[in-house]
């Protein structure tokens, strides 16, 4: 990704930070650069890099325009006596976040505080090998088994 981003005009600084399972790349542009044109160039670079990225990424790369000098102007808390926390978080992150992001002048919408359901599976490669199985196939089998199991 950084190689693709390095081809974009008027970048004055680029930094990247990687964590387990995610990477954040921050680019700063010359003040004379039109930010909307820069955003189009960033999206084009992401599209150009897709063929070089692993095919099993859990989510596609995304970008957002942010002015680091801007402070949050709105904090919104949601509660419900009829909707459980997981569904409320899902509604906020899939509907409310999208709608607020489309408001003119909004640079970033962050949804936090929710607990997303997750499954962690520790796999012993030796035992898998004894059964003739490969570790790379485990995520597909876990997803399939999860669909077949009771949800209540």
Beta strands, then each sheet from edge to edge (+ up, - down):
strand 1: 11-19
strand 2: 22-29
sheet 1: 1+ 2-
end
